[in-house]
């Protein structure tokens, strides 16, 4: 292999590398408020969250305008998610009791299953089906609210449970504790439960399910390492950006992009995982950033902790790898690009983290050039590969790539 430019150890890379060329950044803070948390975003770009200037209240940000949300008589309100048609769910406190709420067409509906002591509404699908969790007076339980009726959700034999996600097919994801005291995720569909626990793990949650039935969650493996996972078609994919000590996947879009946050070097950072690559996102000059929501237009929302401000970021619309040419061809992974490249081609990669090994095993010569910005117009940093580069055949010229 011929090395052009630099192929360096990860020890020479600053741990707080900011891939700012891969996303925009805008603060979300209602006028007069002292703090905010952007928590949910739909495909129209409408954002919900909470914050305030005294008591905690909710907000809706739509088409450049903020609206304050607070159910009548409540002392606090936390809006969490918004569906495609603008219906909003969350929770808050009224007369000392935590209740969920559904906001639709200018009106509020209080959500508390009969006989329960408290409840939070967490997610809503596009058909106004709501899931959440609370207590039935004995133990924690999940619930489904649909067409004015409640259904309690708990896998058979489990001691506690909650419900965190629901897709447009009515399939629900949640987590709890089974009869042996093990935390597990679950999927509920048509009256049946499927337990979720990656092989070799000691615990798992389930936080979200998209319209393709893909589920994300987090937990601990047999060595006690805190990881995330994607569950699709019966298989698990583990998630943990290189160098991070823990990770919390929060949402997965219908295109399979996972957004969340975790810790690297004592700093909380956001991430977006797409088909084997990680984009690391922090607010400019403000460490400790979480991502909580993502829509199908590659917009993410969250919180910059150090300034207690919500934000929205639009991610780069270009795929992270391309074969350069008069008509460029774009790919999700370096392996895909290499497999499709012809002799003499130049492969360009964004300044993000690519997960997994790359095998160069074809009889051709290609150039692999990393560190590109969103538009592939400049090299401002380096691409990082969390895996090995295995060369069995051909010739590879590599530049601005960090192998970890």
Number of C-alpha atoms within 10 A of each C-alpha: 12 10 14 15 12 12 15 15 12 17 9 8 13 8 13 13 14 18 23 19 20 23 21 14 17 14 17 22 23 23 10 8 13 14 20 28 28 33 26 29 30 21 16 15 19 20 29 32 30 25 26 20 13 10 10 16 23 27 25 23 19 15 10 6 10 16 11 15 21 19 21 9 9 16 15 21 27 27 31 27 25 29 20 17 16 20 18 30 32 29 25 25 19 16 8 10 13 20 23 28 26 21 19 14 9 7 9 16 13 18 23 25 22 10 9 16 15 22 28 27 32 25 27 28 23 17 16 21 17 30 30 29 25 24 21 18 11 9 11 19 24 26 26 24 19 14 10 9 9 16 12 18 22 24 25 10 10 18 17 21 27 29 33 24 26 29 22 17 14 19 17 30 32 32 27 25 22 19 12 9 12 15 20 25 30 26 22 19 13 8 8 10 16 12 17 23 25 23 10 10 17 16 22 28 26 32 26 26 28 23 18 15 19 20 29 32 30 27 24 19 19 11 9 11 14 21 23 29 25 22 19 15 9 7 10 17 12 15 23 23 26 17 13 18 15 20 26 27 28 21 26 28 20 17 16 20 18 26 27 27 25 25 20 18 11 11 14 20 24 28 24 23 22 20 14 15 23 26 23 23 27 26 28 13 8 11 19 22 29 30 31 24 26 30 22 17 15 17 19 30 31 29 26 26 18 12 15 15 23 27 24 26 20 16 20 17 12 16 16 29 26 24 24 15 10 6 7 11 15 18 19 18 21 26 16 14 22 25 12 12 21 15 13 12 18 19 23 24 32 32 31 25 25 29 24 16 15 19 16 20 14 16 12 16 17 21 22 21 22 25 23 25 24 22 14 19 8 12 19 16 19 25 25 28 23 22 14 13 14 12 14 12 14 14 19 18 15 20 21 24 25 22 18 19
